[in-house]
Amino acid sequence: MDKILLLAHTQDDGSLPKAAYESLNAALTLAADLGGAALTVGLIGGDVQAAADSIATCGAASILTVSGEDFATSRYSSDTLAVEALVKEAAPTLILAPTSSRFSRCLPGAAYRCDGRIETHVAAIEVVAGAVQVQRWYYRQRMVATLSRVQRPWFLLIDSGVFEPWQGAAGSAVTQALEVVIGETCRRTKVIGVQTPGSDAQTIRPEAKLLFVAGAGWVKKQTDGQLHIKQAEELILSFITDSKASLGSSKSLVDQSSEGEVISFMSHLNQVGQTGSTPRHPKGLATCCHGEEPHTVGWRFINERRAISLDPNCGWAQGKADVLYVADAFEVIAKANELLANG
Ligand SMILES: Cc1cc2nc3c(=O)[nH]c(=O)nc-3n(C[C@H](O)[C@H](O)[C@H](O)COP(=O)(O)OP(=O)(O)OC[C@H]3O[C@@H](n4cnc5c(N)ncnc54)[C@H](O)[C@@H]3O)c2cc1C
């Protein structure tokens, strides 16, 4: 009989990230599909009681914890020891965890120490004739593979946005704390601070409802024969700030940005497409972008797609978008900003 362990790290404020609730939902669904497999939750963090209370009614058989100052921040050596201890105590056959930089770093090593195997970027889990199968994408989301393994324990890092987050009442959770001893060598690695970009420079927002994509048209000569780069910069920044949208870009625009100060807050991290990212948002709006295949392949997981382009024959019109507005994006976004400013 399979036994499932769901792992989660707490955030700085002691809460669980959304991705952890999504993985919890995945674990509960899997437990039910396996005919009622036992689920144990393993929490790692500084103080984990609030996180445990938030999932008190999820139906897990037990909640194990590894907590304290040594486990408050991401560190390969202590995180690996924590996972090893949780696996030893729960003796699971399947271990699920959300894809975070922290788990992505420590879980492959922990799987090795536990003589297990690991699958990263899991995008689906299914039980077929009693056997667990997972899916993941390869070659920039162009090929999907279905995998199964006989080796146990089997670690699965679940991509965010795949499962709905678990929602249930909070309560008073009874937890079992595990003692994990950290050596001095382990403590040599310390987090001494966190550097984050200013809030106006933070343009990539994975949780945003809208993906706003800027294309190279923003920095090209407009109908008056002039460049309007400063105006483009202001319009884009104002729109993503007020709408709380996440900012994506075509490759052409970010390539130009690295060659000179074109759109100052744009970097290769914003690039969407075959050689960029494949973000997940409910809606997407492309502006001044031609909608070529290497770009639109990155829109695979955007549910509702709209585009604004001056070219009625652009790629978006060839079935890549649900709605194409043949219009001047400078005018449309200026109007949208006006409406946003007026609430
Ligand atoms: C191997 C390979 C990998 C690639 N990977 C990627 C990738 O990951 N991501 C990616 O984006 N591209 C990628 N590309 C490049 C891709 O093929 C296109 O060249 C690129 O996406 C074009 O960018 P664009 O649409 O912004 O620019 P353009 O093709 O220059 O289009 C600009 C558009 O803006 C419109 N426009 C101009 N002014 C206005 C206005 N005022 N209002 C409205 N519309 C206006 C124009 O009509 C035009 O349609 C890749 C290419 C290759 C060969």
The ligand as an SDF file (V2000), in Angstrom:
LIG
                    3D

 53 58  0  0  0  0  0  0  0  0999 V2000
   15.4840   29.6920  -32.6270 C   0  0  0  0  0  0  0  0  0  0  0  0
   14.6450   30.9010  -32.3680 C   0  0  0  0  0  0  0  0  0  0  0  0
   14.1310   31.1030  -31.0990 C   0  0  0  0  0  0  0  0  0  0  0  0
   13.3350   32.2060  -30.8310 C   0  0  0  0  0  0  0  0  0  0  0  0
   12.8270   32.3630  -29.5620 N   0  0  0  0  0  0  0  0  0  0  0  0
   12.0020   33.3970  -29.3240 C   0  0  0  0  0  0  0  0  0  0  0  0
   11.4170   33.5700  -28.0270 C   0  0  0  0  0  0  0  0  0  0  0  0
   11.6650   32.8010  -27.0830 O   0  0  0  0  0  0  0  0  0  0  0  0
   10.5780   34.6180  -27.8440 N   0  0  0  0  0  0  0  0  0  0  0  0
   10.2910   35.5110  -28.8420 C   0  0  0  0  0  0  0  0  0  0  0  0
    9.5300   36.4590  -28.6050 O   0  0  0  0  0  0  0  0  0  0  0  0
   10.8460   35.3860  -30.0430 N   0  0  0  0  0  0  0  0  0  0  0  0
   11.6990   34.3550  -30.3110 C   0  0  0  0  0  0  0  0  0  0  0  0
   12.2740   34.2660  -31.5340 N   0  0  0  0  0  0  0  0  0  0  0  0
   12.1200   35.4050  -32.4700 C   0  0  0  0  0  0  0  0  0  0  0  0
   10.7870   35.4380  -33.1540 C   0  0  0  0  0  0  0  0  0  0  0  0
   10.8200   34.5950  -34.2980 O   0  0  0  0  0  0  0  0  0  0  0  0
   10.4590   36.8730  -33.6150 C   0  0  0  0  0  0  0  0  0  0  0  0
   11.5500   37.3740  -34.3330 O   0  0  0  0  0  0  0  0  0  0  0  0
   10.1550   37.8320  -32.4750 C   0  0  0  0  0  0  0  0  0  0  0  0
    9.2060   37.2690  -31.6060 O   0  0  0  0  0  0  0  0  0  0  0  0
    9.5960   39.1180  -33.0740 C   0  0  0  0  0  0  0  0  0  0  0  0
    9.3560   40.0560  -32.0590 O   0  0  0  0  0  0  0  0  0  0  0  0
    8.2210   41.1550  -32.1610 P   0  0  0  0  0  0  0  0  0  0  0  0
    6.9540   40.5090  -32.5840 O   0  0  0  0  0  0  0  0  0  0  0  0
    8.2200   41.9310  -30.9000 O   0  0  0  0  0  0  0  0  0  0  0  0
    8.7910   42.1650  -33.2690 O   0  0  0  0  0  0  0  0  0  0  0  0
    8.3690   42.4530  -34.7620 P   0  0  0  0  0  0  0  0  0  0  0  0
    8.3700   41.2060  -35.5670 O   0  0  0  0  0  0  0  0  0  0  0  0
    9.2560   43.5510  -35.2020 O   0  0  0  0  0  0  0  0  0  0  0  0
    6.8720   42.9580  -34.6700 O   0  0  0  0  0  0  0  0  0  0  0  0
    6.5000   44.2060  -34.1820 C   0  0  0  0  0  0  0  0  0  0  0  0
    5.0170   44.3590  -34.3890 C   0  0  0  0  0  0  0  0  0  0  0  0
    4.5960   45.5460  -33.7490 O   0  0  0  0  0  0  0  0  0  0  0  0
    3.5570   46.1230  -34.5270 C   0  0  0  0  0  0  0  0  0  0  0  0
    3.4600   47.5590  -34.1690 N   0  0  0  0  0  0  0  0  0  0  0  0
    4.3430   48.5490  -34.3650 C   0  0  0  0  0  0  0  0  0  0  0  0
    3.8980   49.7010  -33.8430 N   0  0  0  0  0  0  0  0  0  0  0  0
    2.6740   49.4510  -33.3260 C   0  0  0  0  0  0  0  0  0  0  0  0
    1.7000   50.2390  -32.6370 C   0  0  0  0  0  0  0  0  0  0  0  0
    1.8750   51.5460  -32.4090 N   0  0  0  0  0  0  0  0  0  0  0  0
    0.5790   49.6200  -32.2070 N   0  0  0  0  0  0  0  0  0  0  0  0
    0.3610   48.2950  -32.4240 C   0  0  0  0  0  0  0  0  0  0  0  0
    1.2420   47.5150  -33.0810 N   0  0  0  0  0  0  0  0  0  0  0  0
    2.4000   48.0870  -33.5120 C   0  0  0  0  0  0  0  0  0  0  0  0
    3.9900   45.8820  -35.9660 C   0  0  0  0  0  0  0  0  0  0  0  0
    2.8810   45.9380  -36.8450 O   0  0  0  0  0  0  0  0  0  0  0  0
    4.5860   44.4600  -35.8490 C   0  0  0  0  0  0  0  0  0  0  0  0
    3.5790   43.5030  -36.1290 O   0  0  0  0  0  0  0  0  0  0  0  0
   13.0680   33.1610  -31.8400 C   0  0  0  0  0  0  0  0  0  0  0  0
   13.5770   32.9540  -33.1330 C   0  0  0  0  0  0  0  0  0  0  0  0
   14.3580   31.8520  -33.3860 C   0  0  0  0  0  0  0  0  0  0  0  0
   14.9060   31.6660  -34.7620 C   0  0  0  0  0  0  0  0  0  0  0  0
  1  2  1  0
  2  3  1  0
  2 52  2  0
  3  4  2  0
  4  5  1  0
  4 50  1  0
  5  6  2  0
  6  7  1  0
  6 13  1  0
  7  8  2  0
  7  9  1  0
  9 10  1  0
 10 11  2  0
 10 12  1  0
 12 13  2  0
 13 14  1  0
 14 15  1  0
 14 50  1  0
 15 16  1  0
 16 17  1  0
 16 18  1  0
 18 19  1  0
 18 20  1  0
 20 21  1  0
 20 22  1  0
 22 23  1  0
 23 24  1  0
 24 25  2  0
 24 26  1  0
 24 27  1  0
 27 28  1  0
 28 29  2  0
 28 30  1  0
 28 31  1  0
 31 32  1  0
 32 33  1  0
 33 34  1  0
 33 48  1  0
 34 35  1  0
 35 36  1  0
 35 46  1  0
 36 37  1  0
 36 45  1  0
 37 38  2  0
 38 39  1  0
 39 40  1  0
 39 45  2  0
 40 41  1  0
 40 42  2  0
 42 43  1  0
 43 44  2  0
 44 45  1  0
 46 47  1  0
 46 48  1  0
 48 49  1  0
 50 51  2  0
 51 52  1  0
 52 53  1  0
M  END
$$$$
